[in-house]
C-alpha cells in the first residue's frame, strides 16, 4: 500500500512539476523573443530618419553639380548645415574616383578621411548602405549613399556622380538615449549572451558589422524580468521533501527491525561483505548474535585463504629455487664428471692433465660455495647463528678486505677498484661481529664486480655519531637493477633474471644472507640503483666504541687496476666456457667440425648463414635468447635441421616440454659421453641412409 500510493503521488507530482517548468520555459522564451524583436525594430526606426534625409540629398541635382565644381562654399552653406537635421557628427563627400573631397563635422570627430574604399565600392551595387566602423574617436555608425540626378530616384539609371556618408558616434549620449527607448541596460561585448530559464534578466543582442559584413562587436541589451517562478518551484520542492520524510518515517521501523537485518544476512551469505557483518552485529536481538557468528566464520576463512596463498607462494618459490639449484649444481658437476672421465679414459700429456685438473678444481670450489650458501641459509632459518661480538680495528679490517678482493678481480674486467674517501675514520676500535661484517662486505663487493665490466667498484664507510651507527657503502658503475625488482632483491629464493645473471650463475642467496646478517647485528640495508647507471648498496651497524686503547689510523693507498674432411658439422650453442671446452675435448675422439655459439641469437644466425651444419647441440638456458626461442626461429627457416637439447633440468615435465617444443632428443648435464655419441651416431646414420 505504501509503495502503491507513493507511485501514484510521484506520478501526479511529476506531471505538476513538468507542467510548471514548461510554463516557465515558455514565458521566458516568449519574453526573450519579444525583447529581441523590440530591440531590432527600435534599431531600425532609430536610423530611418537618417536614411530618408540621405536619400533626399543624394537625389539632388545641385549635389550632382557639386561633384563637378567642388564648390566648398556651397557644401558648407547647404550640406554642412544639416548636421543637426541628420543628428550626426560627420558628413563627408567622395568623388567617383574614391577620393575624399570635403567634410563637415561636429567637435566630437576630428578625423577627416576615414571611409574604407570597400564601403565606397559597395555603394555601386546598392544605393544606400549602413555599416559600423572603429575610428580614433570611438565606434561609429556610417550610412552611405551614391549621388544621382533627381530623375533617378532608384539610383539605377545613371552612374554615381559621387558618394555621401553620414556618420554618428555611438558614444555615451547615444547609448543613454537608446537605453531610455528600450528600458534596458546596454553593454558592448564580443560574446552572445542568452537568457537563462529561471533567471531574473533577459537579453537581446545586436551585431554591429563592418563594410565587409564582419562582426566588430555586439550591443547587448539587458532588461530585468520580474516574472518569478522561484516560489512555485520552492513550494514543489517542499512538497516532495515532505512526502519523502513521510515515506521514510513509514518505512524506517519495518526496515530497522526486519528488512534491513535480512538484507544484511543476504549480502553476507552472497559476498561475505565485512561491512554488512559489522552492521548486522550492531542490530538488536538474535540478528546481532548471527552477526557475531558470521564474523567468526569470515575471520577463519580469511586466515585459511592467507595460509593457502602463503603455502602456494612458498611452493612456487621453492620450486623455482630447486630448479635453479639443480641447474647451478649440475653445471660444475658436468665439468667435474666430464673432465674426470677424460682424465681416466684418455691418453693425455702433462699440460692437458694440469689444465683439466684446474677446471675440476674450479668447478669443485663453485660447488662448495653453493653448498655453503645453502647450509648458511639453513642455519639462519633455524636460528642456529648468533652474533659473536669482538673488538676489531675497523681500518685494518677494511684494508685487509681491499687487498684480498683486489687480487681476485679478473684481468679481463676494465674496472678501477678503490676505497671511498673517509674524512673521519673511527678513532677507536669498535665492537661487532667481524666475521659477519666481512662476509656482508665480501658478498656485496663481489656481486658488484660480477655485474660491472667497465668503470669502477668502490667501498668504504662513514661514521654517524649522532645516530650512533656506522654506514657502509658499496658503489659500482655496472648494469644496475630495474626499480620493480628493488623490493624483491633481498628476498630468499629470488634472483633478478637477466643475461648476465644467467652467465655468472649462483643461487641468488648472497643478498638474502647479507640482509639476514645485517638484521641480526641490529642494522638496516638499502639499495639505490638505475639501469645502465650502476648501484649503491648501503648498510648500517650499531656504533659501539671500545675506548680502552686509541688506534692509529693508517692511510691506505689504492692502486687503480684497468681491466675438408670431417664426418659432419656440429654447432654447439653453449654460453659456459668450461662446458664448451668439455665438448671440444670429447669431440676430439671423432672427426667432426665444431662451431660454437655463445647465445641463442648467435645460434640462429649461424644456422641461417651456414647450410653445412648437420646437427645443433642447443643449451636450454642461455643469454639473449634461450634454447626454446632459438629452436622456434631455426625450425621456421630450416625445419629439416636436427636440434638436440642439452639441459641441466631433468624432470619429467622438462622432458615433456623439450619434446613438445620440437627437439630431436636431449642430453642432461653432467654430459654422458656414451649417450652423446649414441645420439650423434643416430643423427648421422639417418642422414647417410637418407642420402
HELIX and SHEET records of a PDB file:
HELIX    1   1 UNK A    2  UNK A   57  1                                  56    
HELIX    2   2 UNK A   61  UNK A   69  1                                   9    
HELIX    3   3 UNK A   72  UNK A   78  1                                   7    
HELIX    4   4 UNK A   80  UNK A   82  5                                   3    
HELIX    5   5 UNK A   83  UNK A   86  1                                   4    
HELIX    6   6 UNK A  117  UNK A  122  1                                   6    
HELIX    7   7 UNK A  172  UNK A  182  1                                  11    
HELIX    8   8 UNK A  230  UNK A  254  1                                  25    
HELIX    9   9 UNK A  255  UNK A  259  3                                   5    
HELIX   10  10 UNK A  260  UNK A  271  1                                  12    
HELIX   11  11 UNK A  274  UNK A  281  1                                   8    
HELIX   12  12 UNK A  286  UNK A  345  1                                  60    
HELIX   13  13 UNK A  350  UNK A  381  1                                  32    
HELIX   14  14 UNK A  394  UNK A  406  1                                  13    
HELIX   15  15 UNK A  434  UNK A  450  1                                  17    
HELIX   16  16 UNK A  483  UNK A  488  5                                   6    
HELIX   17  17 UNK A  499  UNK A  504  1                                   6    
HELIX   18  18 UNK A  510  UNK A  520  1                                  11    
HELIX   19  19 UNK A  577  UNK A  587  1                                  11    
HELIX   20  20 UNK A  600  UNK A  609  1                                  10    
HELIX   21  21 UNK A  627  UNK A  637  1                                  11    
HELIX   22  22 UNK A  652  UNK A  661  1                                  10    
HELIX   23  23 UNK A  673  UNK A  690  1                                  18    
SHEET    1   A 5 UNK A 100  UNK A 105  0                                        
SHEET    2   A 5 UNK A  90  UNK A  95 -1                                        
SHEET    3   A 5 UNK A 162  UNK A 169 -1                                        
SHEET    4   A 5 UNK A 138  UNK A 147 -1                                        
SHEET    5   A 5 UNK A 128  UNK A 135 -1                                        
SHEET    1   B 3 UNK A 185  UNK A 189  0                                        
SHEET    2   B 3 UNK A 215  UNK A 224 -1                                        
SHEET    3   B 3 UNK A 201  UNK A 209 -1                                        
SHEET    1   C 3 UNK A 390  UNK A 392  0                                        
SHEET    2   C 3 UNK A 428  UNK A 432 -1                                        
SHEET    3   C 3 UNK A 545  UNK A 550 -1                                        
SHEET    1   D 5 UNK A 414  UNK A 419  0                                        
SHEET    2   D 5 UNK A 454  UNK A 464  1                                        
SHEET    3   D 5 UNK A 469  UNK A 476 -1                                        
SHEET    4   D 5 UNK A 534  UNK A 542 -1                                        
SHEET    5   D 5 UNK A 525  UNK A 530 -1                                        
SHEET    1   E 5 UNK A 592  UNK A 597  0                                        
SHEET    2   E 5 UNK A 568  UNK A 573  1                                        
SHEET    3   E 5 UNK A 615  UNK A 619  1                                        
SHEET    4   E 5 UNK A 642  UNK A 647  1                                        
SHEET    5   E 5 UNK A 665  UNK A 668  1                                        
END                                                                             
